[in-house]
Amino acid sequence: MNTNTNPKTPSFKSIDREIRTLTAEMQQEQTLMPETQNGRIARLLKIYNGIKPLLTVISALPLIPSGWRAALVLFNNALAAVAAGAGADDVTADFKAGKDL
């Protein structure tokens, strides 16, 4: 019996499947992922994509104070923007950190 009445809200089964898949993949890739900034970002985004349904459910729980839920939504949206590549074009080939100092 599915008690999930909102089609946008992930079910327990789908969240559990995502977490199990993520855990298995991360255990396999632990030694394969390079320890560079790009490797760490790739790992962060892979983990985010695996727990995104869980964050969505947690951010909608009325048990959690509304301010905390709002913070979770902001965090989720910020990671979604990074995952989608938003802001990647802000750093151009002419960008040099600290050049204006």
Buried (B, 14 or more C-beta within 10 A) or exposed (E): EEEBEEEEEBBEEBBEBBBEEBEEEBEEEEEEBEEEEEEEEBBEBBBBBBBBBBBBBBBBEEEBEEEEBEEBBEEBEEBBEBBEEEEEEEEEEEEEEEEEE
